[in-house]
Amino acid sequence: MCMDYITRPEFNEHKAHLDTRFENVQHQIKEAVSDLKDEIKDRKIPSIKFWVGITVPAVISIIGILIQIFT
């Protein structure tokens, strides 16, 4: 079996090109993930605000239902 086709310069050049493409893609993915984490951290809602945002409308709705039942 002849091994010349594996060591031809065109294939070595192609291999080097593919390696750099995958490194660039991997770098872009890491950069996008870090940007997304930063964006999530910047827009994160504290848990107290979340619970207040849930309980206030729920309490108002319950009060409205109770007023409708007793009137």
C-alpha positions in Angstrom: 0.0 0.0 0.0 1.4 3.4 -1.0 1.5 6.1 1.8 2.3 9.0 -0.6 -1.3 10.2 -0.7 -1.3 10.8 3.0 1.9 12.9 3.1 1.2 15.1 0.2 1.6 18.8 0.9 -2.0 19.5 -0.1 -3.4 17.3 2.6 -1.0 18.7 5.2 -2.1 22.2 4.2 -5.8 21.1 4.4 -5.3 19.6 7.8 -3.7 22.8 9.1 -6.6 24.8 7.7 -9.2 22.6 9.4 -7.3 22.8 12.7 -7.3 26.6 12.7 -11.0 26.6 11.7 -12.0 24.4 14.6 -9.9 26.5 17.0 -11.6 29.6 15.8 -15.0 28.0 16.2 -14.1 26.8 19.7 -12.9 30.3 20.7 -16.1 31.8 19.4 -18.2 29.4 21.3 -16.3 30.1 24.6 -16.6 33.9 23.9 -20.4 33.6 23.3 -20.9 31.5 26.5 -19.0 34.0 28.6 -21.0 36.9 27.1 -24.3 35.1 27.7 -23.2 34.4 31.4 -22.4 38.1 31.8 -25.7 39.2 30.3 -27.7 36.8 32.6 -25.8 38.0 35.6 -26.5 41.6 34.8 -30.2 41.0 34.3 -30.7 38.6 37.2 -33.6 39.3 39.4 -33.0 39.0 43.2 -35.2 36.3 44.8 -36.9 38.9 47.1 -38.1 40.9 44.1 -39.3 37.7 42.4 -41.4 36.6 45.4 -42.8 40.1 45.9 -43.7 40.2 42.2 -45.5 36.9 42.6 -47.3 37.4 46.0 -48.6 41.0 45.5 -50.8 40.1 42.4 -51.8 36.9 44.1 -53.0 38.6 47.2 -54.8 41.3 45.2 -56.6 38.6 43.2 -57.6 36.7 46.4 -58.9 39.9 48.0 -60.9 40.6 44.8 -62.4 37.1 44.8 -63.3 37.4 48.5 -65.0 40.7 47.9 -67.1 39.3 45.0 -68.1 36.3 47.2 -69.3 38.4 50.2 -71.0 41.1 48.3 
